Amino acid sequence: MTYLSRIRINPLRAESRKLLSNPRAMHGAVMGGIPGPQNSERVLWRLDADDPRRPHLYVLTRSKPDWTHVIEQAGWPAAEGDHAAIRDYAPLLARIATGREFAFRLTASPVQNTQSPQTPTPAQAARIAASTDHKRVRGFRIGHRTAAAQLDWFLSRTERWGFAIPASRTDPPAPGLEQPTSAGLRPAPESPSERETPPARIPDPLREVRITARHRHSFQKNGKGAGVTFRSATFEGRLRVTDPALFTARLLGGIGPSKAYGCGLLTLAPLPGGKG
């Protein structure tokens, strides 16, 4: 069995503020809802804070969870309504078929691998300095910083994830005018270190996807250990299933790195008007 949960978070409570600001703390709260050992299954989660007054936590689990501790410490325990809605995932998985279309949302951590970062951290610089001609330095995983590069990362990988992003349903530009780009897809770099190598490309034609949120996360592992820093981007739009087996595997296994810290959960919804 697989279950998708949605938990309402009260942002005014002290414990809520801790969870909302620290992915490591939220990961601990999520794993506390799993009845078995923490390493017994892959758990995916995502925090949706479109409305900062009513954030929601989404969690995908293989076993049926219990969110009582989250509701009591960071939710609305005395309020009306569903504090934690838990739904069987099987009916959705049964609808996955080639050509089927869905609205989707995904928060992921777009990354690239490079052996020569433009602005290496002290630890990276030490690794590079310690390498020799006889021993090639292992590549570094670097987060994409610009929206254009993050979008390119996403669109260049959808085929291996079992789906495609349809072309945008817009009329072509008038003769003599350039094809417009979506707002936010070509922001000016904040500094020379934000320039991507190689330069990111904007897809042509434009696709039914947009980036709705971008964040840089930084915290200490285990509260006092090594620092963890990563970047995330939230993608929303319309997708078409091309390979049901690959697509189902990504729904259950997640997409990209930093899954323990709120990245990788792809969720689906019916398209407006009942299409798909």
N, C-alpha and C positions, 0 to 999 in steps of 0.2 A: 504493500500500500504506500501511497504518497499523499501528503497533505500540504495544502497551501493555507497559511494563516495570515490574518490581518488583525493587528493589535493597535488600538487607539492609544496615543501617548499624550499625557497632559504636560505641556512644556513649562508650566509654572512650578512644578514640584522640583525639589532639590535633586532627587535621584534622576529625574528626567533630564535636567540640564547636564548632568554628568554623562548620561548615556548619549544624548544628542551631540555632544561636543567631542566624544572620544570613541572612535570605532572599536578600539580594544575593549573598552568597558561594555559597549553594546554587544560585542561578540560573546563576552562572558555571560551576559544576561540571556542571550539567545540559547547558548549551550546549556544553561541552567534549566531550560524547559524540556530537554530531551531526557526521557526516563532511563535510557541505557548509558553505557560508557561514552564519553565525549568523542572517542575515536571510532565509534561503531558505525557511523554513517556520515555521508557528506551533507552538510547543512548549508543552504544558501539563504541570504537575507538581504534586504534593501530597505533603506529609510527614505520614505517619500515625504518631503516637507514643502510641497507646493504652497500649502497654507500653513505658515509658521505657527498659527494658533491651534491647528489640528493635525499634527504630523501623524503618519501611519507607518508602522513597521510591518513589512511583509517577510514571511519566513517559509521556506520549502523544506520539508522533512520527510524522511521515509517512515518514521514511526509517529504515532499520534502524540502530539506534545501537550504540555500543561503550562499555560501562561499565567497562572494565579499569582506568582511572585512578581511578574512584570506589572500586572494590573494593580496589585496592592501598593507597589513602590513607585510606579511611574505612570499609572493610568488614571481611570476615573471610576474607582470601585463602588461609589454610591450613586453613580449617574444611571440614567435609563439607556436602553439600547444594548447592542452587542459590544462588549468590551474586547472580545477576541473571537472573531469568526474563523472557524476551522472547517475547511471544505476538502472533500475527497477530490484528488486530482485526476482520477481515472476517467470521468466523463470528458474532460478536456483532451486528454491524451487520445481518447477514442475518436476524436474529431480530426486528428492530424491526418492529412491526405495530400497528395501531390496536387498543386494548383490552388489549394485552399488559402484564403487571405485573412489576415487578422490585423487589428491595431496592436501595437506593441510598445513596451517600455523596457529599457535596459540601462542600468548603471554599470559601467565597465571602467577598467583602468587601462587605457591605450598605452602601449609601450613599444620601444624599439630596442634592439640589441646592437651595441657598438663597442669597439675596442679602444676608441679614442674619444671620450666625452670632451666637449668643448670647455666645460667648467667642472672639472672633476672635484669631488669631495676629498677631504684629507685621506680617507680610507682608500678611495679609488686611486689617488695620486701615489700612495704608498705601494699599492699593488703594481701599478705601471712601472714605478722606479725599481721594484724588486724583480721584474721580468728581465729575461735575457734573450739574446738572439736564438738560443737553442731551445728556449721554452716560451712558447707563444702565450701571451696573457689571455686569460679567459674573458669573454665578452661581458660587458656591463649592461644590465637592464635599466634603461632610462625612460621615464615617462614622457610622452608627447605633451608639449606645453600649449600649443596653439589649437584653436578650434578646427582650423583647416586640416592640420595633421591628424587630429583625433578622428575627424570624420573620414579621412582617407583610410586610416587604420581600420575603421569599422567596415566601410564599403569594400575594401580589398579582401575581406575575409568571410563575407557572408556565404559564398559558395561552399566553403569547407564546413560551414555550420548548417547547411541544409536548407537555406532560404535565399531569396533574392528580394531586393528593394525595387519595386516598380518605378518607372519614370514618373516624374511629377506631372499631374494632370493640369497643365497650364498651357495657354496659347503661346505660340512662338512670338518673339519680339517683332515690332514693326521694322520694316526694312531700314537699314542704316543704324539701328540701335544695337548695342551689345546685349548679349544674353545676361540678364541680371543674376547676381548671386544672392543667396539667402543671407539675411542679416546675421552678422556675427561669424561668418565662415572665413572671412579674411581679415581678422583684426591685425593692426600693426603690432609687431613684436615690441614687448615692453623693454627689452634690452637685447644686445647682440647675442647673448646666450640663449635667447628664445628662438633663434632662427633654426629651422629644421634642416637636416642634411640626410638625404637629398630633399629639395623643396617639395612640399606637399602639393598635390594637384587637386583641383576642384573637378568632380565628375561632370561629364557632359554626355547625355542630358542630366539635368538636375533630378534628384531622386526624392521619393516620398519619405524623407527622414529629416529631422532637425535635432540640434543639440539644445536642450532646454536648461541645463545646469552644468557648471564646471567648478571643481573644487580642488584645492591643494590640502592634503591632510598631513599632519605631522604630530607625532606623539611618541612616548617612550614605551617600548615593549615591556610588559609586566610591571608598568608603572615606574620603574627605575632602571631598566636595562638599556640596551642599545636603542637609538632613535630609529623610528620608522617614518618614512616620508613617501607619499605616492599621490598621484593625481587621478581624479575620476571625472567622467563625463556621462551625462544622462542623455540617452538617445530615445526619441519617440517618433513614431510614424506608422507606416503600413508595410507589411511584408507578405511575400507569397512563398509557400512551402514548395521546395524543389526536390528534397530528399527526406521523406518522413523519418527514416531511421536515424540519419545524422541530426535532424532537427530535434527529435525526441531526446537524443543523447545530450544535446546542448541544453534543452529545457531542464533535464534532471541533473546534469553535471555542471552546468554553469559555463560562462564565457569569460576568457581572459584571466589574468592574475588577480591577486588581492581579494580572493573570495571570502577569506575569514573576516575581512574588514568591510563588508557590505557591497562588494562588486560581484557581477556575474549572473545575477538573477534576471532572467528574461521572463516577463509576464505578458499575457495575451488578453485581448478583449475583442468582442464582436465589433465589426466595422459599423459606422453610422448607417442607418437605413437597412440593417440586416444583411448587408453584402458579405460574401465570404462564407 
